[in-house]
Amino acid sequence: MRRHLRTLSTLLIVVGVLLLAEGAVTVLWQEPVSGIYSRIEQGRLDSRLATIEGETYTTVERKAITRLPTPQRKLSFAARALDRRADDGDPLGRVTIPRIGLKTVFVAGTDGGDLRKGPGHYPSTPLPGVRGTVAIAGHRTTYGAPFRKLDKLRDGDQIHLRMPYGNFTYKVERTRIVPPTATWVTQRTSYDRLVLSACHPLYSAAKRIVVFARLVSDEPRGATA
């Protein structure tokens, strides 16, 4: 009996230490178990996105692109074509933020299953290349915590979106803390912009932190170029 009690007490101590360690890692960095899942999913998404980037347009689409008179029209056509093909959870492009060391694949959709893979694009907003507000949401403490350091961004910081059809650069204009009901943040403005959003504060969904950035440059790539 004593031997069994000693074994049980040792096991409980080990479990307690592991739980404390997990809690410390979550507070200082991110939740580790979901982080591993997200890293695996990101690897798969990266491979799939590479395939998408290598795919050619249909004959009809290619002819349509060549007839368009300006790079902006070509980008808009390509963005709409990708949007039509993408299902929820499919990779769309890569978001890079030098200030916080972020480089990750973002996907279509913002449901729970989509955001477990990476940041998700709001389906009600356009893709880069189409006029309007591009909106992307992401986790801050779980599933890789891609947007954990959004609060570190400052006015003028650059955000890059690399799409299969073009490269887009945005500059941060401001950051706001808003309630979850503030749907106005994704509304169209007089200029093209990017909105990044996540729960705020850390470990709470009481509010949202929203980063607003203005489009400063775009460049066609691939078949669009």
N, C-alpha and C positions, 0 to 999 in steps of 0.2 A: 504493500500500500504506500509506504513512504517513497519507494522508488517511482511509482506511478505519479504521485503528487509532485515529486521533484521534476519529473519529465514534463508534466503539465505546466508547472510554474515556469520552467525554462522556455517552453513553447510560447506561453503568454508573454513573457518578457521579449522574446524575439519578435513576435507579432507587434507588440507595442512599439518597439524600436523602429520597425519597418514603417508603421503608420506615422510615427513622428517624422521619420526621414521623408516620407512621401509628402507630408504636410509642409515641411520646410522647403522642399524642392518646388512645390506648387506655389508657395508664397514668393520665393526668390526668383523663380524662373517660369515654370508652367507645370500643369498636371502631367506626370510622366507617362502613364499608361495610354491615355488618349493621344499623347504626343507621338508615341511609337506608331500607333495606328495611322495618324496623319502623315508621318514620314513615309510609311509604306505606300499610302494612297498617292502622295506627291510623286513618288517614283513612277508609279503607273501612269499618272496624269502627264508627266513629263514625256514619257515614251509616246503616249497617244497624241500629245500636242505636236511632237516632232513629225508624226505621221501626217497629221492634218496640214502642217506647214509644207509638207512635200507633195500634197495632193494638188492636182491641176484642176482648173475650172472645167465645166462642161464646154463643149464647142459653142453652144449658144451664149453662155456667159462670157467666154473669152472674146467672142465677136462683139458683144455688147460693151465690154470694157474698152476695147480698142477704139470704139466709136465715140466714147465719151470725151468731151473737149478739154477737161481740166483734171489735175490730180485730185482735187477735192471731190469731184463727181465720181471718180474711179474709187476712191476710198469709201464713199458713201454706198456705192453699189456693192462693193466687196463686203462691207460690214453687214448690210442687210442680208446678203447671201449666206454668210456664216450664221447669223442669227436665226434664219429659217431652218438651217440644218441641225442646229444644236438642241439636244434634249437636256433636261435637268441633270446636273452632275457632270456634263461633258466639259472638257477643258476648253477655254476660250483664248487665253493668252497668259502673259506673265506680267506681274507687277513688281517693280523694283523701286525701293526707296533708300537711297544711299545714306541718308542721315541716321536711320535706325538699323541699317544692315539687313534690310528685307529683300529677298528675291524669291518669289513663290508663284506657282500656277494658280490662277483663279478660274472658277467654274461657272456654269450657267445655273441660276437658281439660288434661293436663299433659305430653302427648307432645312430642317435639322440634318438630314442625310447629306445634303449638298455641302453645308458648312463644315461637316466632319472631314471633308476632303481638302478644303482650303477656302479662302475667301470666295464669296459668291456674288455674282452680278444680279442686281434686281431686274427681273424680266420686264418690268413696266418702264424701264429706262433704256435708251438706245446704247449700242456699242460705239466705241470710239470711231470717229469718221462720219457719224450721223449727227446732225445738229441737235443740241440739247444737253441735258445733264446726265452723265454716266455715273451710276451709283453702285458701289461695291461694299458689302458688309463682311465682317470677319470676327472670329473669336479673340479674346484677350487673355484667357487663362487656360483654356482647354484646346485639344486637337491642334497642337502645334503653336497655339497662341500667336498667329501671324500679326495681329494688330495690337499686341500688348503695349507697344511703345508709341502709339499714336499721339499721346500727350507730349512726346518729346519733339514733335515737329514744330518748326518755326516758320514764320512768314518768309517766303522766298525759297524755301527748300523745294527740291525737284522730286517729282514722282513720274516714273516712266512706265508706260504700258506698251508692251511689245505684242502686237497682234500678228496673226499669220499673214495679214495683208498690209501692215504698216506699223510704224513706230510713232508714239505720241508722248510728248513731254508736257507736264503740267507744273505750275508753280503754286505753292501753298499761299493762300490769301489770308485765311483765318481759321481758327478752331473754336467751336461752340459746344457747350453742354446743353442738351435739350431733352424734353420728355419723350418717351417712346411714341407718343401720338403726334409728334411734329413731322407730319408727312410733307410739309412745305419744303423740306430740305432737298427733295428730289425733283422739285418743279423746274421747268425750263426757265432760263434767264435770257438776257439779251446777248450773251456770249456762251461759248462752249466751255463746260467745266466738268470737273470730276469731284465726286463726293465719296469719302471713305467714312464708314460708321462702325461703331462697336459699342458694347455695353459699358456703362460707367456708373460708379467707380469699379475698380477691380473686384471680382467675386460678387458682383451685384448686377441686376438687370433693371434697377430703379430708373436710370437715365441712359442717355446715349451721348457718346463723344463723337462729334462730326467734324471732319476736316474738309474744307472747301479749297479747291485748287483750280486755277484758270489754265486753259489750253494755251500754250505758247508756241508749239511747233508740231507739225505732223509730216511724215515722210512715207510715201508708198514703198512697199517692199514685195519681193516675190513677183508673181504674175501681174500684180496690180501696177508695179513699177514699169 
